[in-house]
Amino acid sequence: MSANPDEARRGEEFVRRVEEMNRLRARMDRVKHKVAVMSGKGGVGKSLVTVNLAAALAAEGKRVGVLDADIHGPTVPKMLGMKGAQLEVNAEGGIIAPASPSGIKVASMDFLLPTQDAPVIWRGPLKMSAIRQLLSEVEWGDLDFLLIDLPPGTGDEALTVLQLLQDIDGVVIVTMPNEVSGQVVEKSVTFARQLKAPVIGLVENMSYLICPHCSDRIDLFGEGIAEKIANSMGVPFLGAMPLDPRVAKDSDSGKPFAMENPDSPAAKAFKGIVAGIEKFVGS
């Protein structure tokens, strides 16, 4: 009696998934620390924070990789000066992640698009499959840190990453000093806790401005909102990032601010946040 075609397909799919998960575990076993960076809403500078945390870690001599898991709006390659880079496949079928000028390995949907203005029009299952492939098929090698830059919110991509990486060290949540951002931060903390992912801490981006004339601190949007939320929810507050126009300028030109201006208040804040992450994960 011939096998049922549907059963045969389901069997093949099951075998493929098992093989994929085995590859993923083998890749991730070579990564010492895995940290996801997320935000409850867009426009808070989450990718900028991810890139500069990666740069600050690399400046310490750490081996760093970044998975740009924002399928629809990948920006990490541009911020790291990797415009036009492509993923390559070696003779064994593994995908080689290109490295930025600062030595940070990166995998991103941006490397697979035919043109810079090509949109990714995918539903959830395709996005989840792409993330699984980037985690399991990219040859990350031995890394001290893999940072996963998630898209805003608590949707498919964030859910996929936290379900796949059961041994993730935790999540860093980026916000801004206003009440609207604060409300969605609480949702992000609850989301991480429901998925058993430790919350490493909150980062308040664009927290304040240093006056270029008198060096006084100016709280443009409010003061201490993220720290209050962190205290009320029982999670660490990693630090506040000042607003510095040079951060956006360097990001647009593909130069991580933390490397270009190491003595600036913003770069020092990044270093302090990195120190908090390293303390949390035991690095």
C-alpha positions, 0 to 999 in steps of 0.5 A, a space after each residue: 500500500 502506498 504511503 499517504 502523500 500528506 503524511 509523507 510531506 508531514 514526515 519530511 517537514 518534521 525531519 527538516 525541522 529537527 535537522 534545522 533545530 540541531 543546526 541552530 543548537 550547534 551554532 548557538 552553543 558557540 555563542 557565550 551570551 545571547 541578548 535581545 534588544 527590544 522596544 515597545 514602540 518604534 522611534 525610540 532608537 532601539 537599533 541605534 542602541 543595539 549597534 552602539 552596544 555592539 561597538 562598545 563591546 567590540 572596543 573591549 576586545 569582545 567577539 560580537 555578532 548582530 542579528 538584525 531580526 527586523 525583517 521589514 525595516 532592517 537598518 543595522 547594516 547601514 549604521 555599521 557601514 555595510 551598505 551593499 554587503 551580501 551573505 555568501 554560501 560556502 562549499 558546505 552550504 553554510 552561510 557566511 556572515 559578513 563583518 563590519 569595518 569594526 569586526 562585528 559580524 552581521 546577518 540581516 534581511 537587508 543583505 538579501 534584498 535586490 534593491 535598497 527600496 525593495 519592501 518585504 511583504 511577508 506574513 508571519 510564517 515566512 518571517 519566522 522561517 527567515 529568523 530560524 534560518 539566519 540563526 541556524 544556517 549563518 556561520 557565526 563561529 565563536 562569539 562572546 555576544 550575539 545581540 538580536 535587534 528585534 522590531 518594535 512590539 511583541 509580535 512574531 519576530 520577538 516571539 520566534 526569537 525568545 521561543 527558539 533561544 531557550 537559553 537566552 541571557 535576557 532582553 534589554 528594553 529601550 524606551 524614551 522619557 515620555 508617558 506613552 513610551 513608558 506604557 508600552 515598556 510595561 507590556 514589553 517587560 510582561 511579555 519577556 516574563 511570560 516567555 521566561 526571558 530575564 529582563 536585563 534592564 531598561 535603557 532610556 534613550 534621548 533622555 536629556 540634552 547637554 547644553 553646548 554653551 553652559 554644559 547644563 543638563 536639559 530634560 527635554 521630554 521628562 525626567 527619570 520616567 524609565 528609572 521609575 518604571 524599572 523600580 516599580 516593576 523590579 527590573 534593573 535600570 541600565 542607564 540614560 542616553 543623552 541626546 547628541 546630534 552627532 549620534 544620528 550623523 554618525 549612524 547615517 554615515 555608517 560609523 558607530 558613535 561609541 567608537 568615533 567619539 569615545 570621550 563623549 557623554 553618550 559614548 560613556 553612557 554606552 560603556 556604562 550600559 555595557 558594564 551593566 549587561 556584562 555584570 548581569 550575564 556574568 561576563 
